[in-house]
Amino acid sequence: MPEGGLEITFSYYYNISLSFSERYYYMKRIIAVAVALIIAVFAAMPAFSADSGAPEFFENERNIPNVMVADEFRTADTAEYPDAAGEKLLTIDLVSDTHIGSGSSSSYLRAGISTINAEKNEIDSVFVSGDLTDSGYDSEFSECYSILKNYTGENMITVNGNHDYGRWSQSGAMRPYAIKHRNEFMGISTQKDYYSTEINGYKVVVMGSEGNKPNSADISDEQLEFVREEVREGAQGGRPVFVLCHWPMRNTHCERISWPIIPGGALDTSTTRKLQNILGAYDNVFYISGHLHAGLNGRLTRLLFRGCCVEQHNGITCINVPSLGKGNHLGYTAKGTGMRLTVYSDKAVVEGRNFYTGEWLDNYVYEVSLKNAQAAVNFEDMPAMLPETPVLPGDEEAA
Ligand SMILES: [Fe+2]
């Protein structure tokens, strides 16, 4: 037996000597099996939840065992469905990290657009929140946008991510392609990495990295001032505002778990603090990101890592959209995954969706309270004021 080893005698017939490295190997296997068993138990838990049918505001017959509620800071469980929602303001399909150029990602996007097209009359917009391509090559952008152009609905908005500016040593080299294709698609001309637009009278502010870090983002104070001004304008009258950025904020959505070794899973701490101050000053602001490939999260992720793909921080509704083209790390991990966001006056509902198969993922439905969000009103579309009612002969007698 090697020095320092362990001798285990089971019987007359089995006499096993284990070195330290062997003991370490077997301990790892035992721990892995134990963790797998725990995961299996928790993964099965939704199946035993009470099934009381879908809430009223889901139009189709659905089997939703539980709606997860994002309250201040994180996401918690609720066993009961929320009350009927208020006025519906906006419905948006969310996809991210399509990574065209990687494997069979284009087939996932093609199928996803087909699913979205089939329901285009139910939605107002589609957000694609970054890493459109895998390496940022001109040919990848051409392929990606040629697929996105098959969308026959309205208001598709694209965001650039770190992969769109080039990978690793090439980071930054592909920025001209990213800007050029984005501008052509969006019909804008700015050379900046950030811009803003509107959908149906609601402001959408798109953020972007101004540096060449291969993973994380460089957000200048000038950009933050732009965001502050756009959000201030968009939030007037109590309207919801949407801020899109490929990177989530620091310490949200399990970013430390999804990116434990390589830095760059989120905006840095200083930028996060400034941004939360800016966005938290207004009610009903949505911050929608991608980048993490952290999947749709349920009880297990929230229990183990205290995070979820839908969270609320400083009054800001934070949504991290899973990767459609490359698969994900936590919770529901399949390729083709995305979300549908429906904004009501008193709440927002986020529904998990596999756009590749068209399947609604009823174990992954989330709700966030809103503060009396107001509909955007276009005064030009309102009917002209009626003249005063004329007094006709005989009216005075009738009164
Ligand atoms: Fe990505």
Boltz pocket constraint, residues with backbone or C-beta under 6 A from the ligand:
constraints:
  - pocket:
      binder: B
      contacts: [[A, 97], [A, 99], [A, 130], [A, 131], [A, 163], [A, 291], [A, 292], [A, 293], [A, 323]]
      max_distance: 6.0
